[in-house]
Amino acid sequence: MIITAKTNKLNYLKTTIVLILVFLSTLASAQNVKLVSGTVIDAKTKRKVAKAEFKIQNADSSKIYNAKSNSEGVFSFKNIPLGDYTLIVDDKTYSRQNLPFSLTEEHIKGYTFSTFKINRKVSWMFNWGDAYGKEHYWSHVFAQVILFFYFACLFLVLFYSILQVTLAITYVKNKKKKEAEIKPVFDPNNTPKVTIQLPMYNELYVADRIIETVANFDYPADKFQIQVLDDSTDETVDVIAKKVAEVAAKGINIQHIHRTDRTGYKAGALDDAMDRVEGDFIGIFDADFIPDPDFLQKVMPYFNDEKVGVVQTRWGHINKDYSLLTELQAFGLNGHFAIEQGGRTASGHFINFNGTGGVWRKTCIEDAGGWEHDTLTEDLDLSYRAQLKGWRFEYREDVIAPAELPITMSALKSQQHRWMKGGAECFIKMWKQLATTKGVRLSNRIHGLSHLFNSSVFIFILIIALLSLVVLHIKDSFSDLNNVLQYAAFFLISTVFLMYYYWHSYRDKTKNLFTSFLKFFGRFFVFLMVSMGLSLNNSVAVIEGYLGIKSSFVRTPKFNLAANDSAKENKYDKKSLSILNIGEGLLFLLFLGTAINRTIYGDLGMVPFHLMLAFGFGLVFYHSIKELRGVKAK
């Protein structure tokens, strides 16, 4: 009986303990949230995301619960204790995001997040940081480095445009004053002797035209000499010899100086003839120019000031309306010959002799060290050496020297390559001297260095274009960098500055300013796009110049359209498929594809920029291939 009583008491105690444990378990269960859930969608595509990985972490205990979204994009956590938590997107495909939240007694039945948007990571960016427990640490650092270079190039383009707009403002302020000034009068009895030099190399189509044109100059015969500096290696030699004989028979002082050794190219020819120059002043014209008979009458009076070493005139365009290509070239050159040359002259900054269409004082050339041929732009080189010696350059926008513009893409690219590479070579050669020569104003140093360096703007444009593709992926990957990228829109002001610059050099204005501006607006943006399209060709040229890679002086083919209407008939306009042509085609496809892709996904921020790049590279590529096919068909 005693044993039975003890057994019953023991059973009773066990039952009581079980009931207490069940009660406590039920009570604990009542303090858990049955279901924490949400729906996840891709921020770009707006589609529900399956198998995205999430976790929630308790703020006090650091305990972690894991979950994955299902095919409907729903993720859920069951029986989560009350407390403070952080919802974490912990997925290799999507960017990490943290969202703090709290579970209280009112959430016992369930807690639901509003629709959760997540951003896809850039899969090809470096992920070294994952191995160290820091999500994309080095990828983030790499993105910041990319943004640094991107914004640095944007700033350099902005700095260039600021300098250009300051020249435009100075030009506009000075224009009326320049027009109202009293011009010196030509006195044929006291005018000095002038030698006109015509450097040529295989100019079959235009050689006789330029000789005939200069021979018709209205200038005292006893104070006039013509030198034809002929480096030709084909039948041009005979054409020149025949024309020189005809002109000499008229009693005009003319010499045919033919070199069989083309050392130094154009600069070498000019330097070689210096000891046979009879005049105290030297005028220079390339073979494609057609100066008016009274050219010297308009120019020579400005040399009454003995400090003037050069008088440079504005280039005219005899074939501006030939095609869109020539119209765009005229548009760009008018900017240089109005704003840059005019604005720099008005500000007292250094300008440059443009290689043709101007006259030098012989003693200025000699004092500056003479023609040197270690760069492809001997004119720019000598210009800066002369001005650093104290010589003053006079620019006359009102005196026009008409010339022929390149009519083919291959000819234009060849000319641009020489100008851009020569500019870079001159920067390397002259920047220290310009920066350190005593007596040079600080503003002249800044504008001079910018002038010598400005061909590099094409490198910055190309870098901005290429990095913009990476920047799009950075924008998708790192939400904390989006705020920084918003400031890139500020640099659009560069376009406004350049528009002001080109508007004041635009020479097709009519009385109807509204119609003129609409035409200008379209022309400006087409010019901008084609300039972008030439950025690969020009960047390669600039880099070659900075690296000291030497190349021969490839002169621009001339066509003499009045006598030769077909560009296909010019034997000097060499065309061949190059790696640059292929690169331009690939860039066209790349930027067009990116613009289409971003339009589809509704990210329109850079679409206009990429469409402009696609149009520019596409136009350059199309014309290059079209001309190449024309040669093959012939």
C-alpha positions as CSV (number, residue, x, y, z in Angstrom):
1,M,0.0,0.0,0.0
2,I,2.8,2.3,0.9
3,I,4.6,1.6,-2.4
4,T,1.4,2.3,-4.4
5,A,0.9,5.6,-2.7
6,K,4.4,6.7,-3.4
7,T,4.0,5.6,-7.1
8,N,0.8,7.6,-7.5
9,K,2.5,10.7,-6.1
10,L,5.4,10.3,-8.5
11,N,3.1,9.9,-11.4
12,Y,1.2,13.0,-10.4
13,L,4.4,15.0,-10.2
14,K,5.5,13.9,-13.6
15,T,2.1,14.8,-15.1
16,T,2.3,18.2,-13.5
17,I,5.7,18.9,-14.9
18,V,4.6,17.8,-18.4
19,L,1.6,20.1,-18.2
20,I,3.8,23.0,-17.0
21,L,6.2,22.4,-19.9
22,V,3.4,22.2,-22.4
23,F,2.0,25.5,-21.0
24,L,5.4,27.2,-21.2
25,S,5.9,25.9,-24.7
26,T,2.5,27.2,-25.8
27,L,3.3,30.6,-24.1
28,A,6.6,30.8,-25.9
29,S,5.0,29.9,-29.2
30,A,2.5,32.7,-28.7
31,Q,5.5,35.2,-28.6
32,N,6.7,34.2,-32.1
33,V,5.5,35.8,-35.3
34,K,4.0,33.0,-37.4
35,L,5.1,34.3,-40.8
36,V,7.4,37.1,-42.0
37,S,7.1,37.5,-45.8
38,G,7.4,39.8,-48.8
39,T,7.5,39.9,-52.6
40,V,10.7,40.8,-54.5
41,I,10.9,42.3,-58.0
42,D,13.8,43.3,-60.2
43,A,14.2,47.1,-60.0
44,K,14.9,47.4,-63.8
45,T,12.7,44.8,-65.4
46,K,9.8,45.0,-62.8
47,R,9.6,41.2,-63.0
48,K,9.3,38.9,-59.9
49,V,12.6,37.3,-58.9
50,A,12.9,33.6,-58.0
51,K,15.6,32.1,-55.8
52,A,16.8,35.4,-54.5
53,E,18.5,34.8,-51.1
54,F,17.5,36.7,-48.0
55,K,18.3,36.6,-44.4
56,I,17.1,38.4,-41.2
57,Q,19.4,39.0,-38.3
58,N,18.4,39.6,-34.7
59,A,19.8,42.9,-33.4
60,D,20.4,41.5,-29.8
61,S,21.4,37.9,-30.3
62,S,22.8,38.2,-33.9
63,K,20.9,35.0,-34.7
64,I,20.3,34.6,-38.4
65,Y,17.3,33.1,-40.3
66,N,17.6,32.3,-44.0
67,A,15.0,32.2,-46.9
68,K,14.7,32.1,-50.7
69,S,12.0,33.6,-52.9
70,N,9.8,31.2,-54.8
71,S,8.7,31.3,-58.5
72,E,6.3,34.1,-57.6
73,G,9.0,36.2,-56.0
74,V,7.7,35.5,-52.5
75,F,10.1,34.9,-49.6
76,S,9.1,33.9,-46.1
77,F,10.4,33.2,-42.6
78,K,8.3,31.1,-40.1
79,N,8.1,31.4,-36.3
80,I,10.4,34.3,-35.7
81,P,10.6,35.6,-32.1
82,L,9.7,39.2,-31.3
83,G,12.5,41.8,-31.4
84,D,14.5,44.1,-33.6
85,Y,15.8,42.7,-36.9
86,T,17.5,43.7,-40.2
87,L,16.3,42.2,-43.5
88,I,19.4,41.6,-45.7
89,V,19.5,40.9,-49.4
90,D,22.3,38.3,-49.5
91,D,22.4,37.2,-53.1
92,K,25.3,36.9,-55.5
93,T,23.3,38.2,-58.4
94,Y,21.7,41.2,-56.7
95,S,23.2,44.1,-54.8
96,R,23.3,43.9,-51.0
97,Q,20.6,45.9,-49.2
98,N,19.7,46.3,-45.5
99,L,16.3,47.1,-44.1
100,P,15.8,47.5,-40.3
101,F,12.4,46.5,-38.9
102,S,10.8,45.4,-35.6
103,L,8.5,42.5,-34.7
104,T,6.1,43.4,-31.8
105,E,3.0,41.7,-30.3
106,E,0.8,43.2,-32.9
107,H,2.6,41.2,-35.6
108,I,2.0,37.8,-34.0
109,K,-0.3,36.7,-36.8
110,G,2.2,37.9,-39.5
111,Y,4.4,40.6,-40.8
112,T,4.5,41.5,-44.6
113,F,7.0,43.8,-46.3
114,S,5.8,46.1,-49.1
115,T,7.1,45.0,-52.5
116,F,10.8,44.8,-52.3
117,K,12.9,46.1,-55.3
118,I,16.4,44.8,-55.8
119,N,19.1,45.9,-58.2
120,R,21.2,43.5,-60.3
121,K,24.9,43.5,-59.8
122,V,27.4,43.8,-62.7
123,S,28.4,40.2,-63.2
124,W,31.7,41.0,-65.0
125,M,33.1,43.4,-62.5
126,F,35.8,42.2,-60.1
127,N,34.5,40.3,-57.1
128,W,37.8,39.8,-55.2
129,G,36.2,41.1,-52.0
130,D,33.7,38.3,-51.7
131,A,36.5,35.9,-50.6
132,Y,37.2,38.1,-47.6
133,G,33.7,38.5,-46.4
134,K,33.3,42.0,-47.7
135,E,30.8,42.1,-50.5
136,H,32.5,43.4,-53.7
137,Y,34.9,45.6,-51.8
138,W,37.5,45.7,-54.5
139,S,34.8,46.0,-57.1
140,H,33.5,49.1,-55.3
141,V,37.0,50.6,-55.2
142,F,37.5,49.9,-58.9
143,A,34.2,51.6,-59.6
144,Q,35.3,54.7,-57.7
145,V,38.6,54.8,-59.7
146,I,36.6,54.6,-62.9
147,L,34.4,57.5,-61.8
148,F,37.4,59.5,-60.9
149,F,38.8,59.3,-64.4
150,Y,35.3,59.8,-65.9
151,F,34.7,63.0,-64.0
152,A,38.3,64.2,-64.6
153,C,37.8,63.9,-68.4
154,L,34.4,65.7,-68.0
155,F,36.2,68.5,-66.1
156,L,38.9,68.8,-68.7
157,V,36.3,69.1,-71.5
158,L,34.5,71.7,-69.4
159,F,37.8,73.6,-68.8
160,Y,38.4,73.6,-72.6
161,S,34.8,74.9,-73.3
162,I,35.2,77.6,-70.6
163,L,38.4,78.9,-72.3
164,Q,36.6,78.8,-75.7
165,V,33.6,80.7,-74.4
166,T,35.9,83.4,-72.9
167,L,37.5,83.8,-76.3
168,A,34.0,84.1,-77.9
169,I,32.9,86.8,-75.4
170,T,36.1,88.8,-76.1
171,Y,35.6,88.4,-79.8
172,V,32.0,89.7,-79.6
173,K,33.0,92.7,-77.5
174,N,35.9,93.5,-79.8
175,K,34.1,92.9,-83.2
176,K,32.5,96.3,-83.6
177,K,35.7,98.1,-82.5
178,K,37.6,96.0,-85.1
179,E,35.2,96.9,-87.9
180,A,35.3,100.6,-87.1
181,E,39.1,100.9,-86.9
182,I,41.0,102.9,-89.6
183,K,42.9,100.5,-91.9
184,P,46.4,101.4,-93.1
185,V,46.5,102.5,-96.8
186,F,48.6,100.6,-99.3
187,D,51.4,102.7,-100.9
188,P,52.8,101.1,-104.0
189,N,55.8,103.4,-104.1
190,N,57.0,102.5,-100.5
191,T,55.9,98.9,-100.2
192,P,58.6,96.4,-99.5
193,K,59.7,93.5,-101.7
194,V,57.7,90.3,-101.2
195,T,58.6,86.7,-102.0
196,I,55.7,84.3,-102.5
197,Q,56.5,80.7,-101.7
198,L,54.4,77.8,-103.1
199,P,55.4,74.5,-101.5
200,M,54.2,71.5,-103.5
201,Y,54.4,67.8,-103.6
202,N,52.7,65.9,-106.4
203,E,50.0,68.5,-106.9
204,L,49.0,67.4,-110.4
205,Y,45.5,68.8,-110.3
206,V,46.1,72.2,-108.8
207,A,49.7,73.2,-109.5
208,D,49.2,75.3,-112.5
209,R,46.1,77.0,-110.9
210,I,47.9,78.3,-107.9
211,I,51.0,79.5,-110.0
212,E,48.7,81.3,-112.4
213,T,46.7,82.9,-109.5
214,V,49.8,84.2,-107.7
215,A,51.3,85.4,-111.0
216,N,48.2,87.7,-111.3
217,F,48.8,89.5,-108.0
218,D,48.4,93.2,-108.4
219,Y,51.8,94.2,-106.9
220,P,54.8,96.2,-108.2
221,A,56.7,93.8,-110.4
222,D,60.1,95.0,-109.3
223,K,59.1,94.2,-105.7
224,F,57.7,90.7,-106.3
225,Q,59.2,87.2,-106.5
226,I,57.6,83.8,-106.8
227,Q,59.3,80.6,-105.6
228,V,57.7,77.3,-106.5
229,L,59.2,74.8,-104.0
230,D,58.7,71.5,-105.8
231,D,59.3,68.2,-104.1
232,S,57.3,66.3,-106.6
233,T,58.2,62.8,-107.8
234,D,55.6,62.4,-110.6
235,E,54.5,64.3,-113.7
236,T,53.7,67.3,-111.6
237,V,57.4,68.3,-112.1
238,D,56.7,68.8,-115.8
239,V,53.4,70.6,-115.3
240,I,55.1,73.1,-112.9
241,A,58.1,73.6,-115.2
242,K,55.8,74.4,-118.1
243,K,53.7,76.8,-116.1
244,V,56.8,78.5,-114.6
245,A,58.2,79.0,-118.1
246,E,54.9,80.6,-119.3
247,V,54.8,83.0,-116.3
248,A,58.5,83.9,-116.6
249,A,57.9,84.7,-120.3
250,K,55.6,87.5,-119.1
251,G,58.5,89.1,-117.3
252,I,57.5,87.9,-113.8
253,N,60.3,87.0,-111.4
254,I,59.7,83.3,-110.7
255,Q,61.9,80.3,-109.9
256,H,61.2,76.6,-110.0
257,I,63.2,75.0,-107.1
258,H,63.0,71.2,-107.4
259,R,64.3,69.0,-104.6
260,T,65.0,65.3,-105.2
261,D,65.6,64.8,-101.5
262,R,62.4,65.4,-99.5
263,T,64.1,65.9,-96.2
264,G,62.0,67.8,-93.7
265,Y,58.9,67.7,-96.0
266,K,57.2,71.1,-96.2
267,A,59.4,72.7,-93.5
268,G,62.5,71.4,-95.2
269,A,61.5,72.9,-98.5
270,L,60.8,76.3,-96.9
271,D,64.1,76.2,-95.0
272,D,66.1,75.1,-98.0
273,A,64.9,78.0,-100.1
274,M,65.6,80.7,-97.5
275,D,69.0,81.6,-98.9
276,R,67.4,82.3,-102.3
277,V,64.6,84.6,-100.9
278,E,64.9,88.1,-102.4
279,G,62.1,89.8,-100.5
280,D,62.1,91.1,-96.9
281,F,58.7,89.4,-96.5
282,I,57.6,85.9,-97.4
283,G,54.0,85.0,-98.3
284,I,53.1,81.3,-98.2
285,F,50.2,79.5,-100.0
286,D,49.4,75.8,-100.2
287,A,48.4,74.5,-103.6
288,D,44.7,74.5,-103.0
289,F,44.4,78.2,-102.4
290,I,43.1,80.9,-104.8
291,P,43.9,84.3,-103.2
292,D,42.5,87.4,-104.7
293,P,44.8,89.7,-106.9
294,D,44.8,92.5,-104.2
295,F,45.8,90.1,-101.4
296,L,49.2,91.8,-100.8
297,Q,47.7,95.2,-101.1
298,K,45.4,94.4,-98.1
299,V,48.1,92.7,-96.0
300,M,51.4,94.6,-96.4
301,P,50.3,97.9,-94.8
302,Y,50.1,96.1,-91.5
303,F,53.8,95.6,-91.5
304,N,54.3,99.3,-91.0
305,D,54.5,98.4,-87.4
306,E,58.0,96.9,-87.1
307,K,57.0,94.7,-84.2
308,V,54.6,92.7,-86.4
309,G,56.2,89.5,-87.5
310,V,53.2,87.8,-89.2
311,V,49.9,88.8,-90.8
312,Q,47.5,85.8,-91.0
313,T,44.3,86.0,-93.0
314,R,41.1,84.1,-92.8
315,W,40.5,81.0,-94.9
316,G,37.6,81.1,-97.3
317,H,35.9,77.9,-98.6
318,I,35.4,77.7,-102.4
319,N,33.5,74.4,-102.1
320,K,31.6,74.7,-98.8
321,D,28.3,73.7,-100.4
322,Y,29.7,70.6,-102.2
323,S,28.4,68.1,-99.5
324,L,27.5,67.8,-95.9
325,L,31.1,66.9,-95.2
326,T,32.4,70.2,-96.6
327,E,29.7,72.2,-94.8
328,L,30.7,70.7,-91.5
329,Q,34.4,71.4,-92.1
330,A,33.6,75.0,-93.0
331,F,31.4,75.2,-89.8
332,G,34.4,74.1,-87.7
333,L,37.1,76.1,-89.4
334,N,35.0,79.3,-89.2
335,G,35.0,78.8,-85.4
336,H,38.8,78.8,-85.4
337,F,39.2,81.7,-87.9
338,A,36.7,83.9,-86.1
339,I,36.7,83.1,-82.4
340,E,40.1,81.5,-81.7
341,Q,42.2,83.7,-83.9
342,G,40.0,86.8,-83.4
343,G,39.5,86.3,-79.7
344,R,43.1,85.6,-78.9
345,T,44.2,88.6,-80.9
346,A,41.8,90.8,-79.1
347,S,43.0,89.5,-75.7
348,G,46.7,89.8,-76.6
349,H,47.2,86.1,-76.4
350,F,49.5,84.1,-78.8
351,I,47.9,83.0,-82.1
352,N,49.4,80.8,-84.8
353,F,50.3,81.1,-88.4
354,N,48.0,78.6,-90.2
355,G,50.7,77.3,-92.6
356,T,49.2,79.2,-95.5
357,G,47.3,82.3,-96.4
358,G,49.7,84.6,-94.5
359,V,52.9,86.7,-94.8
360,W,56.0,86.5,-92.6
361,R,58.7,89.1,-92.0
362,K,61.9,87.4,-93.0
363,T,63.8,88.7,-90.0
364,C,61.1,87.2,-87.7
365,I,61.7,83.7,-89.1
366,E,65.4,84.1,-88.7
367,D,65.2,85.5,-85.2
368,A,62.9,82.6,-84.1
369,G,65.4,80.0,-85.3
370,G,64.0,79.3,-88.8
371,W,61.9,76.5,-90.0
372,E,62.4,73.2,-88.1
373,H,61.0,69.9,-89.2
374,D,60.8,67.9,-86.0
375,T,57.0,68.2,-85.9
376,L,54.3,67.8,-88.5
377,T,53.0,71.3,-87.8
378,E,56.0,73.5,-88.5
379,D,53.7,76.5,-88.7
380,L,52.5,76.2,-85.1
381,D,56.0,75.4,-83.9
382,L,57.6,78.5,-85.5
383,S,54.6,80.7,-84.4
384,Y,55.2,80.1,-80.7
385,R,59.0,80.4,-81.0
386,A,58.6,83.8,-82.7
387,Q,56.0,85.1,-80.2
388,L,58.2,84.0,-77.3
389,K,60.9,86.1,-78.8
390,G,58.6,89.1,-78.6
391,W,57.2,89.3,-82.1
392,R,53.6,90.3,-82.5
393,F,51.2,88.5,-84.9
394,E,48.4,90.4,-86.6
395,Y,45.2,88.5,-87.6
396,R,42.9,90.0,-90.3
397,E,39.5,88.4,-90.4
398,D,38.4,90.8,-93.1
399,V,41.0,89.6,-95.6
400,I,40.0,86.2,-97.1
401,A,42.2,83.6,-98.7
402,P,39.8,81.2,-100.5
403,A,40.8,77.5,-100.5
404,E,39.4,74.1,-101.3
405,L,38.1,71.8,-98.5
406,P,38.7,68.0,-98.6
407,I,35.8,66.3,-100.2
408,T,36.4,62.7,-99.1
409,M,36.4,61.1,-95.6
410,S,39.8,59.6,-96.2
411,A,41.3,63.0,-97.1
412,L,39.7,64.7,-94.1
413,K,40.9,62.0,-91.7
414,S,44.4,62.3,-93.2
415,Q,44.4,66.0,-92.7
416,Q,43.0,65.7,-89.1
417,H,45.6,63.1,-88.3
418,R,48.4,65.4,-89.3
419,W,47.0,68.4,-87.5
420,M,46.2,66.5,-84.3
421,K,49.6,64.7,-84.2
422,G,51.5,67.9,-85.0
423,G,49.7,69.7,-82.2
424,A,50.7,67.1,-79.7
425,E,54.3,67.1,-80.9
426,C,54.4,70.9,-80.5
427,F,53.1,70.6,-77.0
428,I,55.8,68.2,-76.0
429,K,58.4,70.5,-77.7
430,M,57.2,73.9,-76.4
431,W,55.4,73.6,-73.1
432,K,58.4,74.0,-70.9
433,Q,59.6,77.0,-72.8
434,L,56.1,78.6,-72.8
435,A,55.8,77.9,-69.0
436,T,59.1,79.3,-68.0
437,T,60.0,82.1,-70.5
438,K,60.3,85.4,-68.6
439,G,58.0,88.3,-69.5
440,V,55.1,86.2,-70.6
441,R,51.8,87.0,-68.9
442,L,50.1,84.3,-66.8
443,S,47.0,84.5,-69.0
444,N,49.1,84.0,-72.1
445,R,50.8,81.0,-70.5
446,I,47.4,79.5,-69.7
447,H,45.8,80.1,-73.1
448,G,49.0,79.2,-74.9
449,L,49.4,75.8,-73.1
450,S,45.7,75.2,-73.7
451,H,46.1,76.0,-77.3
452,L,49.0,73.6,-77.8
453,F,47.2,70.9,-75.7
454,N,43.7,71.3,-77.2
455,S,44.0,68.5,-79.7
456,S,43.9,66.2,-76.6
457,V,40.3,67.0,-76.2
458,F,39.6,64.1,-78.6
459,I,41.2,61.7,-76.2
460,F,39.0,63.0,-73.4
461,I,35.9,62.6,-75.6
462,L,36.8,59.0,-76.5
463,I,37.6,58.1,-72.8
464,I,34.3,59.7,-71.7
465,A,32.5,57.7,-74.4
466,L,34.1,54.4,-73.5
467,L,33.8,54.9,-69.7
468,S,30.1,55.8,-70.0
469,L,29.5,52.2,-70.8
470,V,31.1,51.1,-67.5
471,V,29.4,53.9,-65.6
472,L,26.1,52.5,-66.6
473,H,27.0,49.2,-64.9
474,I,28.3,51.1,-61.9
475,K,25.0,52.8,-61.7
476,D,23.2,49.5,-61.7
477,S,25.6,47.9,-59.1
478,F,26.3,50.5,-56.4
479,S,23.4,52.5,-55.1
480,D,25.6,54.6,-53.0
481,L,27.4,55.9,-56.1
482,N,24.2,57.0,-57.8
483,N,24.3,60.3,-55.9
484,V,27.7,61.0,-57.3
485,L,26.7,60.2,-60.9
486,Q,23.8,62.7,-60.7
487,Y,26.4,65.5,-60.8
488,A,27.5,64.4,-64.3
489,A,24.5,66.3,-65.7
490,F,26.2,69.6,-64.6
491,F,28.8,69.1,-67.3
492,L,26.2,69.5,-70.0
493,I,26.9,73.2,-69.7
494,S,30.0,72.5,-71.8
495,T,27.6,72.0,-74.8
496,V,26.0,75.3,-74.0
497,F,29.3,77.1,-74.0
498,L,30.4,75.5,-77.3
499,M,27.1,76.4,-78.8
500,Y,27.7,80.1,-77.9
501,Y,31.2,79.8,-79.4
502,Y,30.0,78.5,-82.7
503,W,26.9,80.7,-83.0
504,H,29.1,83.8,-83.1
505,S,31.3,82.3,-85.8
506,Y,28.4,81.0,-87.8
507,R,28.5,82.7,-91.2
508,D,25.1,81.6,-92.7
509,K,22.9,83.9,-90.7
510,T,20.1,85.8,-92.4
511,K,17.9,88.6,-91.3
512,N,15.4,86.0,-89.9
513,L,17.4,85.1,-86.8
514,F,14.9,82.4,-85.7
515,T,15.2,80.5,-88.9
516,S,19.0,81.0,-88.8
517,F,19.2,79.7,-85.3
518,L,17.2,76.6,-86.2
519,K,19.5,75.8,-89.1
520,F,22.5,76.5,-86.9
521,F,21.1,74.3,-84.1
522,G,20.9,71.3,-86.5
523,R,24.3,72.0,-88.0
524,F,25.9,72.3,-84.6
525,F,24.7,69.0,-83.3
526,V,25.6,67.2,-86.6
527,F,29.1,68.8,-86.3
528,L,29.3,67.7,-82.7
529,M,28.4,64.1,-83.6
530,V,30.8,63.8,-86.5
531,S,33.6,65.3,-84.2
532,M,32.8,62.4,-81.8
533,G,33.0,60.0,-84.7
534,L,36.5,61.3,-85.6
535,S,37.6,60.9,-82.0
536,L,39.2,57.5,-82.5
537,N,41.2,58.6,-85.6
538,N,42.3,61.8,-83.9
539,S,43.0,60.2,-80.5
540,V,45.4,57.8,-82.2
541,A,47.2,60.7,-83.8
542,V,47.5,62.6,-80.6
543,I,48.8,59.6,-78.7
544,E,51.4,59.0,-81.5
545,G,52.5,62.6,-81.1
546,Y,52.9,62.3,-77.3
547,L,54.8,59.0,-77.6
548,G,57.2,60.5,-80.2
549,I,56.2,58.1,-82.9
550,K,57.4,59.7,-86.1
551,S,55.6,59.5,-89.5
552,S,55.9,61.2,-92.8
553,F,54.2,64.4,-93.8
554,V,51.1,63.1,-95.7
555,R,49.7,66.1,-97.5
556,T,45.9,66.4,-98.0
557,P,44.8,65.4,-101.6
558,K,43.5,68.4,-103.6
559,F,40.9,67.9,-106.3
560,N,40.3,71.2,-108.3
561,L,36.6,70.4,-108.6
562,A,36.1,73.0,-111.3
563,A,38.3,70.9,-113.6
564,N,37.7,67.5,-112.0
565,D,34.2,66.9,-110.7
566,S,34.7,63.3,-109.7
567,A,36.5,62.5,-106.5
568,K,37.3,59.0,-107.8
569,E,39.7,60.4,-110.4
570,N,42.2,61.7,-107.8
571,K,45.1,59.3,-107.8
572,Y,46.5,60.8,-104.6
573,D,43.5,60.0,-102.4
574,K,44.6,56.6,-101.2
575,K,42.0,54.5,-99.5
576,S,42.4,51.2,-97.8
577,L,40.7,49.3,-95.0
578,S,42.4,49.9,-91.7
579,I,42.0,48.7,-88.2
580,L,40.7,52.2,-87.4
581,N,37.9,51.7,-89.9
582,I,37.0,48.4,-88.2
583,G,37.2,50.1,-84.8
584,E,34.8,52.9,-85.9
585,G,32.3,50.2,-87.1
586,L,32.5,48.3,-83.9
587,L,32.0,51.5,-81.8
588,F,29.0,52.3,-84.0
589,L,27.4,48.9,-83.2
590,L,28.4,49.1,-79.5
591,F,26.8,52.5,-78.8
592,L,23.8,51.8,-80.9
593,G,23.2,48.5,-79.1
594,T,23.6,50.2,-75.7
595,A,21.2,53.0,-76.6
596,I,18.5,50.5,-77.8
597,N,19.1,48.2,-74.7
598,R,18.7,51.1,-72.3
599,T,15.7,52.4,-74.1
600,I,14.0,49.1,-73.7
601,Y,14.7,49.0,-70.0
602,G,13.6,52.6,-69.5
603,D,16.9,53.9,-68.4
604,L,17.1,57.0,-70.7
605,G,19.7,59.1,-69.0
606,M,22.6,58.4,-71.4
607,V,20.6,57.3,-74.4
608,P,20.9,60.7,-76.3
609,F,24.7,60.7,-75.7
610,H,25.0,57.1,-77.0
611,L,22.8,57.9,-80.0
612,M,25.0,60.8,-80.9
613,L,28.1,58.6,-80.6
614,A,26.5,55.9,-82.7
615,F,25.5,58.5,-85.4
616,G,29.0,60.0,-85.4
617,F,31.0,56.7,-85.6
618,G,28.4,55.3,-88.0
619,L,28.7,58.3,-90.4
620,V,32.5,58.2,-90.4
621,F,32.5,54.4,-90.9
622,Y,29.8,54.5,-93.7
623,H,31.7,57.1,-95.7
624,S,35.0,55.3,-95.2
625,I,33.6,52.0,-96.5
626,K,31.6,53.6,-99.3
627,E,34.7,55.3,-100.6
628,L,36.7,52.1,-100.3
629,R,34.0,50.2,-102.3
630,G,34.1,52.9,-104.9
631,V,37.8,52.4,-105.4
632,K,37.4,48.6,-105.7
633,A,34.6,49.0,-108.2
634,K,36.8,51.2,-110.3
